[in-house]
Amino acid sequence: MIATKKKPRGTKYSDYYTISLNAHTAKIVERILRRRIERNIEEVLGEDQFGFRRGKRTRDAIGVLKITSERTLRS
C-alpha cells in the first residue's frame, strides 16, 4: 500500500489516498505463469487440438471442418 496526500499538510489517516499494488503484482505473476504453461502445453497437445491456444482458435477448426465436408460431398 502506498499513501499519497489528499491535502498538502495532511496529519490524519483520512487526509491520504491509499493505492494498492496487489492487482498489478497479481497480473505480472499471472502472465509469467501463463507463458510457462503455454510453453509446456504445446509439447503435450496435438495439432488437432483447437480452442484457447494462440493461432488455434475454434473458428479455425470449424473452417477446416467445413472445407473437408464440402470436399467430401463433392466427390
C-alpha positions as CSV (number, residue, x, y, z in Angstrom):
1,M,0.0,0.0,0.0
2,I,1.2,3.4,-0.9
3,A,-0.2,6.5,0.8
4,T,-0.4,9.8,-1.2
5,K,-1.6,13.1,0.3
6,K,-5.0,14.5,-0.4
7,K,-4.2,17.7,1.4
8,P,-0.8,19.4,1.4
9,R,-0.4,19.2,5.2
10,G,-2.2,16.1,6.0
11,T,-1.9,14.8,9.5
12,K,-4.7,12.3,9.8
13,Y,-5.2,9.0,8.0
14,S,-8.3,10.4,6.2
15,D,-6.0,13.1,4.6
16,Y,-4.3,10.4,2.5
17,Y,-5.3,8.3,-0.5
18,T,-4.1,4.7,-0.4
19,I,-3.1,2.9,-3.6
20,S,-2.8,-0.9,-3.6
21,L,-0.3,-2.6,-5.9
22,N,-1.6,-6.1,-5.3
23,A,-3.6,-6.1,-8.5
24,H,-0.5,-5.1,-10.6
25,T,1.6,-7.8,-8.9
26,A,-1.1,-10.4,-9.5
27,K,-1.2,-9.5,-13.2
28,I,2.6,-9.9,-13.5
29,V,2.6,-13.3,-11.8
30,E,-0.4,-14.4,-13.9
31,R,1.4,-13.5,-17.1
32,I,4.6,-15.3,-16.0
33,L,2.6,-18.5,-15.1
34,R,0.5,-18.3,-18.3
35,R,3.6,-18.1,-20.5
36,R,5.2,-21.1,-18.7
37,I,2.1,-23.2,-19.0
38,E,1.7,-22.3,-22.7
39,R,5.2,-23.3,-23.5
40,N,4.8,-26.7,-21.7
41,I,1.3,-27.4,-23.1
42,E,2.3,-27.0,-26.7
43,E,4.5,-30.1,-26.3
44,V,1.6,-32.2,-25.0
45,L,-1.3,-31.1,-27.2
46,G,-1.5,-32.4,-30.7
47,E,-2.0,-30.4,-33.9
48,D,-5.7,-31.3,-34.0
49,Q,-6.4,-29.6,-30.6
50,F,-8.1,-26.3,-31.0
51,G,-9.5,-23.6,-28.7
52,F,-7.9,-21.4,-26.1
53,R,-4.5,-21.6,-27.8
54,R,-2.6,-19.0,-29.8
55,G,-3.2,-19.4,-33.5
56,K,-5.6,-22.4,-32.9
57,R,-9.0,-20.8,-32.5
58,T,-12.2,-22.8,-32.5
59,R,-13.2,-20.8,-35.6
60,D,-10.2,-22.2,-37.4
61,A,-11.3,-25.7,-36.6
62,I,-14.9,-25.0,-37.8
63,G,-13.4,-23.7,-41.1
64,V,-11.3,-26.8,-41.6
65,L,-14.3,-29.0,-40.9
66,K,-16.4,-27.1,-43.4
67,I,-13.8,-27.3,-46.2
68,T,-13.3,-31.0,-45.5
69,S,-17.1,-31.8,-45.5
70,E,-17.6,-29.8,-48.7
71,R,-14.8,-31.7,-50.5
72,T,-16.2,-35.0,-49.3
73,L,-19.7,-34.1,-50.5
74,R,-18.4,-33.1,-54.0
75,S,-16.7,-36.4,-54.6
